Amino acid sequence: MTSKRQCFEPGHKPKCLVIVDDTAEWDRAVYYASRWAIRAGGRVVMLRIIEIEDQNQQWLGVVDIMRAEAHEEANATLDRAAGRANGIAAITPERVIREGAAMEQLLAVIDEDPDIAMLVLAASPGAEGPGPWVALLAHALGTFPVPVTIISGALSDQSVDALS
């Protein structure tokens, strides 16, 4: 793990990392991160993690097709998220697509970019729970390498504007 964040050193800008997944609340995290970038003079990094199931299939062609489709879907999702960020803050976020285990890939992205200053997630307001990332990170927060900001998925744009 990178022992030192460099986000506020000369020649660096702080970055806010946002995970863009299949949940409805990713929009709240993108909105908050985009507003934060305006106020902090920082940047936004959008991460999409692809978890290809059963990569040891006998038919490698099937895995290749699954991987290509997953990348196509990931790019389309990041296009929507980047469009949203641009509409909010007139920024062009960095885009990262990684394959593998979710937590492992998240930590690798943070480790590889010393300018990442925080991770922003949005919690689902529904009764089914806070969402997969908030639940997954709840057990790792005490040892996580950057601060984690969790935004309520129930907050309106105006509420997020007042907080960011």
LUMRO-680262 format. One line per 10 residues: number of its first residue (from 1); their letters; for each residue z, x, y of N, C-alpha, C. Coordinates in steps of 0.2 Angstrom, whole numbers, plus 5000, padded with zeros to 4 digits. Each point is the difference from the previous one (the first is absolute). Layout:
// residues N
NUM) a) Z X Y Z X Y Z X Y; ... .
***
This chain:
// residues 164
1) mtskrqcfep) 5000 5004 4994 5000 4996 5006 5000 5004 5006; 4996 4998 5005 5000 5003 5007 5008 5000 5003; 5002 5006 5001 5007 5000 5003 5001 4998 5007; 4994 5001 5004 5001 4999 5007 4994 4995 5002; 5002 4995 5004 4995 4996 5003 4998 5003 5007; 4994 5000 5001 4997 5004 5006 4997 4995 5006; 5002 4994 4999 4997 4995 5004 5001 5000 5007; 5005 5003 5003 5001 5001 5007 4999 5007 5002; 4998 5005 4996 4999 5006 5002 4993 5001 5004; 4999 5005 5004 4994 5001 5004 4994 5000 4995 .
11) ghkpkclviv) 4995 4996 5002 4994 5000 4996 5000 4994 4995; 5005 4997 5000 5001 4994 4995 5002 4994 5003; 4998 4994 4997 5002 4994 5002 5003 4996 4994; 5005 4996 5002 5003 4996 4995 4996 4995 4997; 5001 4999 4993 4996 4995 4997 5004 4995 4997; 4998 4994 5000 5003 4994 4996 4996 4998 4994; 5003 5001 4994 4997 4998 4994 5001 4993 4998; 4995 4996 4999 5000 4993 4998 4996 5000 4993; 5004 4996 4995 4996 4999 4994 4997 4993 5001; 4993 5000 4998 4996 4994 5000 4999 4998 4993 .
21) ddtaewdrav) 5003 4995 4998 5000 4997 4993 4997 4993 5000; 5002 4997 4995 4997 4993 4999 5005 4994 5002; 5005 5002 5003 5005 4995 5002 4998 4998 5007; 5002 4994 5002 4998 4997 5006 5004 5003 5006; 5005 5003 4999 5004 5003 5005 4998 5007 5003; 4995 5003 4997 4997 5006 5002 4998 5000 5007; 4998 4994 5002 4998 4999 5007 5005 5002 5005; 5006 4997 4999 5006 5002 5004 5002 5007 5001; 4999 5004 4994 5001 5007 5001 4995 5003 5004; 4994 4998 4999 4994 5003 5004 5001 4999 5007 .
31) yyasrwaira) 5002 4993 5002 5001 4998 5006 5006 5005 5004; 5005 5000 4996 5006 5004 5003 4998 5008 5001; 4997 5003 4995 4998 5007 5000 4995 5001 5006; 4995 4995 5001 4995 5001 5005 5003 4999 5007; 5005 4996 5001 5004 4999 5006 5004 5007 5001; 5003 5002 4995 5004 5006 5000 4996 5006 5003; 4994 5001 4997 4995 5005 5002 4999 5000 5007; 4999 4994 5003 4999 5000 5007 5006 5003 5004; 5005 4997 4998 5007 5002 5004 5002 5007 4999; 4999 5003 4994 5002 5007 4998 4994 5005 5001 .
41) ggrvvmlrii) 4994 4998 5002 4995 5004 5000 4998 5003 4994; 5001 4997 4995 4999 5002 4993 4994 4997 4997; 4999 5001 4993 4995 4998 4996 5002 4996 4994; 4996 4996 4997 5001 4996 4994 4996 5003 4994; 5003 5001 4995 4997 5001 4993 5001 4994 4996; 4994 4998 4997 5001 4994 4996 4998 5002 4993; 5005 4999 4995 4999 5002 4993 4999 4994 4996; 4995 5001 4995 4999 4995 4995 5000 5004 4993; 5005 4998 4996 5000 5003 4993 4997 4996 4995; 4996 5003 4996 4997 4997 4994 5003 5002 4994 .
51) eiedqnqqwl) 5003 4995 4996 5003 5002 4994 4995 4997 4994; 4996 5004 4998 4995 4999 4994 5004 4999 4994; 5000 4994 4997 5004 4999 4994 4996 5003 4994; 5004 5003 4995 4997 5002 4994 4994 5004 5001; 5001 5006 5003 4995 5005 5001 4998 5004 4993; 5003 4998 4995 4998 5004 4994 4996 4995 4995; 4996 4996 5003 4996 4995 4996 4995 5004 4997; 4998 4998 4994 4995 5003 4996 4993 5000 5004; 4999 4996 5004 4993 4999 5004 5001 5003 5007; 4999 5006 5000 5000 5003 5007 4996 4997 5005 .
61) gvvdimraea) 4994 4997 4998 4996 4997 5005 5004 4994 5003; 5004 4996 4996 5004 4995 5003 5005 5002 5005; 5003 5006 4999 5005 5002 5005 4996 5002 5006; 4994 5003 4999 4997 5002 5006 4998 4994 5005; 4998 4995 4996 4998 4994 5004 5006 4997 5003; 5006 5000 4997 5006 4997 5002 5002 5004 5007; 4999 5007 4999 5002 5004 5006 4996 4999 5006; 4993 4999 4998 4995 4999 5006 5002 4993 5003; 5001 4995 4996 5002 4994 5003 5006 5000 5004; 5005 5003 4998 5007 5001 5003 4999 5004 5007 .
71) heeanatldr) 4996 5005 5000 4998 5003 5006 4996 4996 5005; 4996 4996 4998 4996 4996 5004 5005 4995 5003; 5004 4997 4996 5005 4995 5003 5005 5003 5004; 5002 5006 4999 5005 5004 5004 4996 5001 5007; 4994 5002 5000 4997 5001 5006 4999 4994 5004; 4998 4994 4997 5000 4994 5004 5006 4998 5003; 5006 5001 4996 5007 4998 5002 5001 5004 5006; 4999 5007 5000 5002 5005 5005 4995 4998 5006; 4994 4998 4999 4996 4998 5006 5003 4994 5004; 5002 4995 4996 5004 4994 5003 5006 5003 5004 .
81) aagrangiaa) 5004 5004 4997 5006 5003 5003 4998 5004 5006; 4995 5004 5000 4998 5004 5005 4998 4996 5006; 4996 4995 4999 4997 4995 5005 5006 4997 5003; 5005 4998 4997 5006 4997 5003 5004 5005 5004; 5001 5006 4998 5003 5005 5004 4996 5002 5006; 4993 5000 5000 4996 5001 5005 5001 4994 5005; 5000 4994 4998 5000 4994 5004 5007 5000 5004; 5005 5003 4997 5007 5000 5003 5001 5005 5005; 4998 5006 4998 5001 5006 5004 4995 5004 5002; 4993 4998 4998 4994 5004 5002 5001 5007 4997 .
91) itpervireg) 5002 5000 4993 5001 5007 4997 4996 5000 4993; 4998 5005 4998 4997 5001 4994 5005 5004 4995; 5003 4996 4996 5005 5003 4995 4996 5005 4995; 5004 5005 4998 4998 5004 4994 5001 4995 4994; 4995 5001 4995 5000 4996 4994 5001 5005 4994; 5004 4998 4995 5001 5004 4994 5000 4996 4994; 4996 5002 4995 5000 4996 4994 5002 5005 4995; 5006 4998 4996 5002 5004 4995 5000 4996 4993; 5000 5004 4995 5000 4997 4993 5006 5003 4996; 5004 4995 4997 5005 5003 4996 5006 4995 5001 .
101) aameqllavi) 5006 5003 4997 5006 4996 5001 5002 4999 5007; 5002 4994 5002 5001 4999 5007 5005 5004 5003; 5006 5001 4998 5005 5004 5003 4998 5007 5001; 4997 5003 4994 4998 5007 5000 4994 5001 5005; 4996 4996 5001 4994 5000 5005 5003 5000 5007; 5005 4995 5001 5003 4999 5007 5003 5007 5002; 5004 5002 4996 5004 5007 5001 4995 5005 5001; 4995 5001 4996 4995 5005 5001 4996 5000 5007; 4999 4994 5002 4996 4999 5007 5005 5002 5005; 5007 4998 5000 5005 5003 5005 5000 5007 5000 .
111) dedpdiamlv) 5001 5003 4994 5001 5007 4999 4994 5004 5003; 4994 4997 4999 4994 5004 5002 4998 4999 5008; 5004 4996 5003 4998 4999 5007 5007 5001 5004; 5002 5006 5003 5006 5000 5003 5001 4997 5007; 4994 4996 5002 5000 4996 5006 5003 4993 4999; 5000 4998 4994 5003 4993 4998 5007 5000 5002; 5002 4996 5005 5006 4999 5003 5004 4994 4997; 4997 4995 4997 5003 4995 4997 4995 4996 4996; 5003 4996 4996 4997 4995 4995 5002 4993 5003; 4995 4996 5001 5001 4993 5002 4998 4995 4994 .
121) laaspgaegp) 5004 4996 4998 4999 4994 4995 5002 4994 5004; 4997 4995 4997 5002 4993 5002 5003 4996 4994; 5005 4997 5001 5003 4996 4995 4998 4993 5000; 4999 4997 4994 4997 4993 4999 5006 4996 5002; 4999 4994 5004 5005 4996 5001 5001 4994 4995; 4996 5001 4995 5000 4995 4994 5006 5001 4996; 5002 4994 4996 5006 5000 4995 4999 5005 4994; 4993 5002 4999 4999 5004 4994 5002 5007 5001; 5003 5002 5006 5003 5007 5001 4996 5003 5005; 5002 5007 5002 4998 5003 5006 4993 5003 4999 .
131) gpwvallaha) 4997 5000 4994 4993 5003 4999 5001 5006 4996; 4995 5002 4997 5000 5006 4995 5002 5007 5003; 4998 5001 5006 5001 5007 5002 5008 5000 5003; 5002 4995 5003 5007 5000 5003 5005 5000 4994; 4998 4996 4994 5004 5001 4994 5000 5006 4997; 4994 5003 5000 5000 5007 4997 5003 5005 5004; 5000 5000 5006 5003 5005 5004 5007 4999 5001; 5003 4994 4999 5007 4999 5001 5004 5005 4996; 4998 5002 4994 5004 5005 4996 4999 5007 5002; 4995 5001 5004 4999 5007 5002 5001 5002 5008 .
141) lgtfpvpvti) 5002 4995 5003 5001 5001 5008 5005 5006 5001; 5005 5001 4996 5005 5005 5002 4997 5007 4999; 4995 5001 4997 4997 5006 4999 4993 5001 5002; 4997 4995 5004 4994 4999 5002 4998 5005 5006; 4994 5004 5000 4999 5005 5005 4999 4998 5007; 4999 4994 5001 4999 4998 5007 5003 4993 5001; 5002 4998 5007 5003 4994 5001 4995 4994 4998; 5003 4995 4997 4996 4994 4998 5002 4994 5005; 4995 4997 5003 5001 4994 5004 4997 4994 4996; 5005 4995 5000 4998 4994 4996 4999 4994 5005 .
151) isgalsdqsv) 4995 4998 5001 4998 4994 5005 5001 4993 4996; 5003 4995 5002 5000 4994 4997 4993 4997 5001; 4997 4998 4994 4994 4996 5000 4999 4994 5004; 5006 4997 5002 5001 4994 5003 4999 5001 5008; 5000 5006 5002 4999 5001 5007 4993 4999 5003; 5000 4997 5006 4994 4998 5003 4997 5007 5004; 4994 5000 5002 4997 5005 5004 5005 5001 5006; 5002 4995 5003 5004 5000 5006 5007 5003 4999; 5002 4999 4994 5007 5003 4998 4999 5007 4999; 4995 5002 4997 4999 5007 4998 4998 5004 5007 .
161) dals) 4997 4997 5004 4998 5003 5007 5007 5002 5003; 5005 4995 5000 5006 5001 5003 5004 5006 4997; 4999 5001 4994 5004 5005 4996 4996 5007 5000; 4994 5000 5001 4997 5006 4999 4997 5003 5007 .
***
